[in-house]
């Protein structure tokens, strides 16, 4: 069926054992119609090819893909995952706005009438697939394929016994070692025992396989031992995102409007992107006790005081006005600015303009005065609990702020407080060693007091950290006001959009201002898992504020944002939250189904040449012996007649065969040398498996034997920081005891792996290094996003085909040499949350109207 074909799906009837999710109705129903009169049931056709309802097809496919047992898949024995709890085809696909085809600009995903979702690859070809198991983008065919993950025996036994399976398929670990090497290793295996009976057993095995091994080496289907052609690059990730972004750096990269022109918001008189030289209104002293609200632009030379207060502290508005007038007179000013009197009260563009240009009003004022209901520590802390007090205090002229309170009605007491002092007295920042280098609010106060100069690179992270460090009492539910508070400190501002989230606003600010690419730097950060932080929300309660915590603290590697050097560009924001469009990012595919045969260049020494000589000589003598036995001996015997002695000919043939067998005995040793030896160079590729194994066993799977080719990376993941995981002198990793003895794992990892994480092992065939990592699901793509400390930052991502999105699962460090062998990619869509976090967040979000994007 082509994409233009349409059908009307039957109403959904849940099958037994499946519970429809809250967004199930629009998923598989084409329309919502009024109830119709009941009609007698029609006799179903007995034809086997009768059309089946889409719901029935989806349920059948879902049950097949989540059967929770061993079965065949593409001629391979695999273990299918179990059905996640409270999940069916509808809840699995919930949370997306659907479009019928690619010509419909409104929709997150494209769904066919048959219930499949459409993926458009980099060659602009569409591939349809059901949404069920985890997938990866095939680098060979550029189409989504179900992810088959090779796993250790311990992992397979645990899932067989009921452990959580995730949504990916598992299979046994498999290498592509030449059969002649496997036979040779089998025959020589007993020699590792060292006892005399082991040597006898090995001798019998060598004699048993020597001749067959020589014959196999002569066969054309046996892999040659000569080094093959080396690949110059890592396996490419063939991704490309076709849809328009929500926001882009260049207006030409945004979706066109109805008239075909870019539809970026135009300017209007109340546009907050413009700076306000003077406030729209001020309260001026006319004389005697007369105060009037006037247009500030009509009095360009009148200086004013900015009044800051917490309205909950004052039961009567008249007290606030009385104190504002009193402090204005005592400080020698003729006017003041008070939000209750000077901000347009009805909601609208004018009020938004007054609120979001308040930072300009503070900067233009002659003094900032803080009104307190009483002279107590609690009153100061209550004032500092408001979100907007931070820009009001920091942007105040000079290095101090005036505070005042009434000792009695009409009698005012006022004093000065330094901005640095306010960090503890008004904003409640504790002293001590909680923050390395000082608390974020303290650092910001020193900067705006001219005691410390923050670089452009340090300023925006410091502002973000300072705003994230407080539990503000008046922030918006979606935390978007935090971004607008950040906006007040910066040069360029944003037009307010109620639908934008905190991350989208922060990303727009970063793109609009010269903030030293904070979003690019943030992508390379590996935040501490929520359950490992001193104070953190629950796993199911993560919200937009979580992005701030990643900037406020060092990451799992002890790295801060300013330590990262970005290696790519963020070119726009996607319609989904926490999601950006990246360009010029080098990407590498991670292989999970098995280990390919290593393509390496080996050292060509004397021993390898002797091994090749023994194999070639033994094969030559054996072939000549067989040829003489089959062809020449019968010919000579028949030609000479019975009176001619043939014993000499027989001895000659037997001699050839004896020498051949004698040389063949060295075959297993020669094969080990030919396919082994010192590796000088290896073709780059990334291969991984679930679980952990001793490195000797990993090398045996990859190369067929253990000769110390693989080594642990010394600083690639947080697991390298565990005790006894690195060499004391050399910069290389060593194998900790818990790898070979899992029962000792809690001695090294007292808290175990983070909640919901699985252990994985990544093998870099380029530099022959092994890294142990943990993630919620197996990542299939590595993006080289940054550089720090002499190493690359590789963001490991999972991928979903229906929305063509990469999800940040974890971050590892790689050698700098990897960068030259990776392929740069054009536009890719990247979510900064894990796939599971994004799914939970999408399930909690209110349904978005079609056309909202």
Steps between C-alpha positions, in 0.01 A plus 500: 500500500640842409511788740206664326271203566270549796274275700264559789623313801252305706432616855761373736408198715767419754614143494514302825805582709554848352395823669453800269685811605353845544588608147372188332190633327658714227773248425312237304168669423481700184196700612266535796141445387163501672347167612322312223210255526598145580508274193497122491848346492611412152645163411876526476670388184674163515771625263840500673599829337204697627600847634559508873431798724804715566455457875517123465815523288667728754410276793629193319828670410537633856446156653753350260769760569460479878463128552763473774664175385758353263409482132648548155558842348672529163639144532643577844395377843399805704319582823204731442423758770199479724209741471558808716249545780178682408612537140328423173544625141305817581687609812830415330417747225325756719597864538558578133291716270445293187493604137362294213788565263806717449297770325322572828717757684318448832613197693796350681491166317354359179275196537368285216144362489640154578632616837865529399714807553706655223868582513661710226871430460779722375430393141140625534360149488216396730509186711192381690522298820295406805596661828599219737856397590804724529650585162818626340566663166672247277819649354475255209140554390417836664179363648383425857572146617413328827791517740657164587743529790760234574515432872707301745376173644431663836274762342312238298446284807369797697242597236395137468434499874279808485730803510392817323561464126447847359373500142804365315570149371790303647717222365817314594836660436650412167827573324611446142819305562625290202413132541863394455597712800217358709616146416859587581406653835292192583795270433748713695265583785613219738856638499384777734452238773871425535456136617641202309157367410410842359800474269398150393147621430633792297728267300210273405289802403779645287544169316125479451460843343835544323405354160142639491643837596741493207218411263284781636781750451510395136126560459393826334222561757740521793604856589852593398748578773638797311399841637195640323425851379470741791197722546591863551189611691259378763168363378282796407161585650283576194267747670350827379205695642266641236239696701512870571612600851288700743767770517817536297802728500436600140149606403532307173516177700158555660173374354335734250169665585174484303635754251814294446721750683678433831251533786731625772319740734503860388575802714229700680505796741489271808776269378723411797791439265551877492669671794306748711691825556241629746208326673156565361382655829645640820348653814622859533480743792298806390544688826367488854340154535397471136638202309390416146553216254641655183654396171869466574598603149350843566753547781828376347723675756320388815684226686301237680535228762409141419282358780534127570285320756311177571128572489418219748683690776263795480132470581425853376610647170497847655792402725708408194423833334572691823840331538583553130429873527695530823816330370480707180499824699773393741731400214442829319310365200182638342350176364479130554391193306260255666355203313149540646480853365717491189430165333199459273279277710279333235679203346621565150796606293547824694518318833741244357714785374510666843581174680766366267676835455515553877874433482534818290299693759738380773807596296359846424411577860715704733448269795332173596311505830379182670191542719468265798207465735735463797869488582533121531700229332181327386374815328824523305486131403135536394594786270790297354274202428342679203640407159538856376693627802823358360508725189359789708783473750784412263417761234455780754731798439818497703615227732227528764123509549293707743259321732246656732215429741263701714575522870157656537242628249667779308842451666749332266832337578732426207851368449734378227590137435778384270403261220751243621352518849151448355593149387472377858269755665236528226546199272592257775809354338684287761871533558732202506632263237179416319622664179847482357621853435202662675124483469354609165310795652813615686707487181234697314483761778878548486481543123228768513685673786814524284693284744538215254485498122329201346591419144234473233535124526439503877221759519201315358572172685539705819163669444334170424662336801394784728139481389502122529642503851187647658155358564310800367145542626348680203635322193268372228389138502709420194797699636500718188533812721847379595606548140342847488684590820824388332399711201511815714875465548579460129533724198243352262158391621217278382141561407286324761329180391280324755540164327879502529665302777794597714748311284366650177526850643849439637612355168358798312681735735824316440457522124402868513786609726873446483495258794793290387271221379369386837246264342772327298708466815205373702439215254843353578440507877410174677277608792493294814202263508207649696523231769869587560448870571481642850158646425309384198146442379365152453571318177138551392497870600787638292403829339647783300694625801721191478703659221616769745631244749726362228666840471515579870712200598799309361402201291588133550854570374545798734478733200322835480341664199788738434745207476333375181602614152211434256574324172164555329225762462146523632301647212148493640245366746257221419132509592552246779637613835871461582572434131732683261618477141876453464727537200860412416501233768708190433301181553588131525279192495524252790461134403316271743401178323849340495871567465617529139826341396778743591679653203851570626859547392734265684872511556674294232781335697713188459260278692211597279706431189599158637135426577405587143786279373382199703142540381603542136759220508268257677227578251740452206623160622148388581364599161789328319451185707130488413571577136758219474265255673204578280658575163862390465521170693220325302645634177851375571381162626285441193763620257791297644314171533506243779867415456609853607553556873278783635621498857724798441208697361291408804781605731523829313128567542506402865799726550314794350197435725719450808681831447164667435351365824815593689479856373125505563555428869631855523176622338313602820806688627548664161133603475514659845804700392357596160168624641659641813812693570553863590230732358650819359177653371131412512202617296287734712154392613292504818355171625317444828324235704281495809665400825866466592759229434868455589702665228669169412161351414405807298822472299436130441158583355643776281833351386463129578771496769645716775832669427450826691385710206210667685550736793266694725465871427648693795252788522209439265208457745428561871574130559868581440495696825430192714776354713748263337379598150814681378870423488708669768768626261385478140196676358298188431217316664512165672226250564330533841419186695123543473509429126613141550329469840158669483436420866760769587319770305349671805849539647590725208152641429330541839194661338503272196417642159252791483130419513373361171850463351656193341871421470648503150849449359625707205793373291678750275659291226700803385722535806408155643365645826220377724268725702232407754197728516147508633189631327125447497515340155766401246620807306539449126669826397804689630512876437834676545374821659782648703854491628638537853811397687671364189211264421190509282150499645285244316126519567357148468143508371210269438273569201130493418389482139145640523621850596858452371650606832819411685479479880799567722552186711849559639837662428842337464848640441701389196854565374549803277613280211144371462385837367690469171339166418135601556261644240338844546123513462251764397186573697427249775226520763628444854309485828700575815288258703521124487236320300331375816502845660353657186231231487400562863496873445291466184249282686458766772470791258151624409389402148615749243251622246567408143646804338669625815831465328 
